[in-house]
């Protein structure tokens, strides 16, 4: 069992709808936009929603709710938590939180004032994550929880080469931090068939 006190998140690197992935890497933080609402440390969801509504009147109720939820998650981030940062549907970076939320006014003009300090651990091709985790990563909200993928994320961090996962039907995934194999079989395939398949594949 992994430490249950560690939380897992996915954040999109586009605060203010601008590509800030390189900023995240260079400045060692992740951030949310909406800098007009100012520091929200200690604010609850209702207070954050009110600030968003007041400062961004163009936002509808659903957008306000999603943004407020993102701020609540960002406030909860603490050192040791893991953050997944996907980019351009090609790669996935894994980072660890090193500093909690702060409002850094120096980055207000860049729409990156709401910050959490991180340390990048590794970057891998998006094909290295399971189909299920990829589907969760691809959802629309800016910041989401990935608690259900705690084991997979820890295996990616540790570089454990023995991660095998059954997907839908008779499709299986084998992945490590650098390699990925997907195998689909019929229900009557036996171990000797798989061994013969591997032997023949390695002849190419």
Buried (B, 14 or more C-beta within 10 A) or exposed (E): EEEEEBBBBBBBBBBEEEEBBEBBBEBBBBBBBBBEBBEBEEBEEEBBBBBBBEEBEEBEEEEBBBBBBBBBBBBEBBEEBBBBBBBEEEBBBBBBBBBBBBBBEEBBEBBBBBBBBBEBBEBBEBBBBBEBBBEBBEEEBBBBBBEEBBEBBBBBBEEBEEBEBEBEEEEBBBBBBEEBEEBEBEEEEEEEEEEEEEEEEEEE
